[in-house]
Amino acid sequence: MSRRRNKKYSKELKLQAVQDYLSEKGSYETLRKKYEILSTKQLRNWVKWYTGHKGFNERRGSGTEIYMTTGRKTTQQERTEIVAFCIKHGKDYPQTIKEYGVSYQQIYSWVKKYESKGVDGLADGRGRTKSEEEMTENEKLKAQIRLLEAQNYDLEMENAFIKKLKELEEGGH
């Protein structure tokens, strides 16, 4: 009795199949046939892995396996450099991934932001607070209310603490 073994695919074949799919050179089914892949699910998984993080990286020891690597933090200057490299090389995302070690999704997103908003679109706006000059009157009032509410809460906690302390002191005598 013979056992069916899993078919192994080279890193190059996986990369080419995924790149063909992402550049719309064929559907999952047509590319499955072209590259003699056993199932479209396998190709879909490769695309998901590739676009999910860094693409295909060799796992130490096995050589043909792929895995996802984690992202890294970047500065606006780095993002600008990465986008410039990607665009200069004809939006070659795999080459950019290899060069800078950031995910396909991240590079794709930065390129889109750059194309729509320029270099300012690459700024990381998370956690940024507006300066007072940038705020509307309504925003200034809301910020002032939040500050007063926080101060009020602190005073309430301080009063509750003092009250509890007095109760303990009076109960102890």
C-alpha positions as CSV (number, residue, x, y, z in Angstrom):
1,M,0.0,0.0,0.0
2,S,1.4,3.4,-0.9
3,R,0.9,6.5,1.1
4,R,0.3,9.9,-0.5
5,R,2.9,12.4,0.7
6,N,2.5,16.1,0.8
7,K,4.0,17.8,-2.2
8,K,6.8,20.3,-1.4
9,Y,7.1,23.6,-3.4
10,S,10.1,25.7,-3.7
11,K,10.2,29.2,-2.3
12,E,10.7,30.6,-5.8
13,L,7.6,28.8,-7.1
14,K,5.5,30.1,-4.2
15,L,6.7,33.6,-4.6
16,Q,6.1,33.6,-8.4
17,A,2.6,32.2,-8.0
18,V,1.7,34.8,-5.3
19,Q,3.2,37.6,-7.3
20,D,1.3,36.5,-10.4
21,Y,-1.9,36.5,-8.4
22,L,-1.3,39.9,-6.8
23,S,-0.5,41.4,-10.2
24,E,-3.7,39.9,-11.6
25,K,-2.0,37.6,-14.1
26,G,-4.6,34.9,-13.3
27,S,-7.2,33.5,-11.0
28,Y,-6.4,31.0,-8.2
29,E,-7.6,28.2,-10.5
30,T,-5.6,29.3,-13.6
31,L,-2.4,29.8,-11.5
32,R,-3.0,26.5,-9.7
33,K,-2.9,24.7,-13.1
34,K,0.0,26.8,-14.4
35,Y,2.2,26.0,-11.4
36,E,0.9,22.5,-10.9
37,I,-0.3,23.2,-7.3
38,L,-2.5,20.5,-5.8
39,S,-5.3,22.9,-4.6
40,T,-6.4,26.5,-4.9
41,K,-6.7,26.5,-1.1
42,Q,-2.9,26.1,-0.9
43,L,-2.4,29.1,-3.2
44,R,-4.9,31.2,-1.2
45,N,-3.0,30.3,1.9
46,W,0.3,31.5,0.4
47,V,-1.3,34.7,-0.7
48,K,-2.7,35.2,2.8
49,W,0.7,34.5,4.4
50,Y,2.5,36.7,1.9
51,T,0.2,39.7,2.3
52,G,-0.3,39.1,6.0
53,H,3.3,39.8,6.9
54,K,6.7,39.7,5.3
55,G,6.2,37.2,2.6
56,F,8.1,34.0,2.4
57,N,11.1,33.5,4.6
58,E,13.1,30.4,4.9
59,R,12.7,28.5,8.1
60,R,16.1,27.4,9.5
61,G,16.7,23.7,8.7
62,S,13.9,23.0,6.3
63,G,14.6,25.5,3.5
64,T,11.2,25.2,1.7
65,E,8.8,26.1,4.4
66,I,7.4,29.5,5.0
67,Y,6.5,31.5,8.0
68,M,5.2,34.9,9.0
69,T,7.5,37.3,10.8
70,T,6.5,40.1,13.1
71,G,6.5,43.7,12.1
72,R,8.7,46.5,13.4
73,K,8.3,50.1,14.3
74,T,9.3,52.7,11.8
75,T,9.9,56.5,11.8
76,Q,8.3,58.8,9.2
77,Q,11.8,59.2,7.7
78,E,12.1,55.4,7.3
79,R,8.6,55.1,5.8
80,T,9.5,57.8,3.3
81,E,12.7,56.0,2.4
82,I,10.8,52.7,2.1
83,V,8.1,54.2,-0.2
84,A,10.7,55.9,-2.3
85,F,12.6,52.6,-2.8
86,C,9.4,50.7,-3.6
87,I,8.3,53.3,-6.2
88,K,11.8,53.7,-7.7
89,H,11.8,49.9,-8.2
90,G,8.5,49.8,-10.0
91,K,6.4,49.0,-6.9
92,D,8.4,45.8,-6.4
93,Y,6.9,44.8,-3.0
94,P,8.9,41.6,-2.6
95,Q,12.2,43.4,-3.1
96,T,11.1,46.1,-0.7
97,I,10.1,43.5,1.8
98,K,13.6,41.9,1.6
99,E,15.4,45.2,1.7
100,Y,13.6,46.7,4.7
101,G,11.9,43.8,6.6
102,V,8.4,45.3,6.7
103,S,5.1,43.6,5.6
104,Y,3.5,43.8,2.2
105,Q,0.4,45.3,3.7
106,Q,2.3,48.0,5.4
107,I,4.3,49.0,2.3
108,Y,1.2,48.9,0.2
109,S,-0.6,51.1,2.7
110,W,2.2,53.6,2.8
111,V,2.5,53.8,-1.0
112,K,-1.3,54.4,-1.2
113,K,-1.1,57.1,1.5
114,Y,1.9,58.7,-0.2
115,E,0.1,58.7,-3.6
116,S,-3.0,60.4,-2.1
117,K,-1.5,62.8,0.5
118,G,2.2,63.0,-0.2
119,V,4.9,62.7,2.5
120,D,2.5,64.1,5.1
121,G,0.4,61.0,4.6
122,L,3.2,58.9,6.0
123,A,3.1,60.6,9.4
124,D,1.9,58.3,12.3
125,G,-1.0,60.2,13.7
126,R,-1.8,57.7,16.5
127,G,-1.9,59.4,19.9
128,R,-1.1,62.8,18.5
129,T,-2.8,65.7,20.2
130,K,-3.6,68.9,18.4
131,S,-1.8,72.1,19.4
132,E,-4.1,74.7,20.9
133,E,-3.8,76.8,17.7
134,E,-5.1,73.9,15.6
135,M,-8.2,73.4,17.9
136,T,-11.6,74.8,17.2
137,E,-13.4,76.6,20.0
138,N,-15.6,73.6,20.6
139,E,-12.6,71.3,20.8
140,K,-10.9,73.7,23.3
141,L,-14.0,73.7,25.5
142,K,-14.3,69.9,25.4
143,A,-10.6,69.6,26.4
144,Q,-11.1,72.0,29.2
145,I,-14.2,70.0,30.4
146,R,-12.1,66.8,30.4
147,L,-9.4,68.5,32.4
148,L,-11.9,69.8,35.0
149,E,-13.6,66.4,35.2
150,A,-10.2,64.8,35.9
151,Q,-9.4,67.4,38.6
152,N,-12.8,66.9,40.1
153,Y,-12.3,63.1,40.3
154,D,-8.9,63.6,42.0
155,L,-10.5,65.9,44.6
156,E,-13.4,63.5,45.2
157,M,-10.8,60.7,45.8
158,E,-8.8,62.9,48.1
159,N,-11.9,63.8,50.1
160,A,-13.0,60.2,50.3
161,F,-9.6,59.2,51.6
162,I,-9.6,62.0,54.2
163,K,-13.1,61.0,55.4
164,K,-12.1,57.3,55.7
165,L,-8.9,58.3,57.6
166,K,-11.0,60.4,60.1
167,E,-13.4,57.5,60.6
168,L,-10.5,55.2,61.4
169,E,-9.0,57.7,63.7
170,E,-12.3,58.4,65.6
171,G,-13.1,54.7,65.8
172,G,-9.7,53.9,67.2
173,H,-10.1,56.3,70.2
